[in-house]
Amino acid sequence: MRYFLLFFIFCFYACGDVNNDGCTDIYAANYDVNASYDDGSCLYVACNDPYALNYNELSEFFQTYCEYIADVTFYLDVSGASYFDNLGVQFLDIYVEGSYVGTLQGNLGFSFIPDCDPPDPDAVNFSVQWDNNNATPNTSFTWTVRDGSDGFIYYQGTDLITANDCLTLGLSNKKIQEYLSSK
């Protein structure tokens, strides 16, 4: 009788309905071949672009959603600084997508192209961040250069930027004149 009871207990636990919770979606990064019940724990690769900030991060949702960043340095060259100095413009405010990002001294011109890293304290340095459902590591952004006193727009443009790049935007006397004559 004792063996019969042990046999019965063994069969009850060994032969019974085993319910293994886990991820049952074969497309998920954490697919569990032994799972018989999907417990909602499936994770998917959210972005497969190596240029993205969230490359190979796992997500609860199956989607292509990548996040990117790039650095921008804005500066005046010597001819641009001379132009603004002659006008008496002391400060130029830089706006990106309508938001203020920094101020340049109107009379301080660079005789070289400053690097993004390490950032030059006399240039305006900022980062552009974007996300993209199509996993495209490029975006365009608009920017404006305004007189820090009266808000007069001396220059504006739209540029294309690529993830993890450093874009340097120099403002010269020639660019200013071309822009102002096109208005």
Order of alpha helices (4+ residues) and beta strands (2+ residues): alpha-beta-beta-beta-beta-beta-alpha-beta-beta-beta-beta-beta-beta-alpha
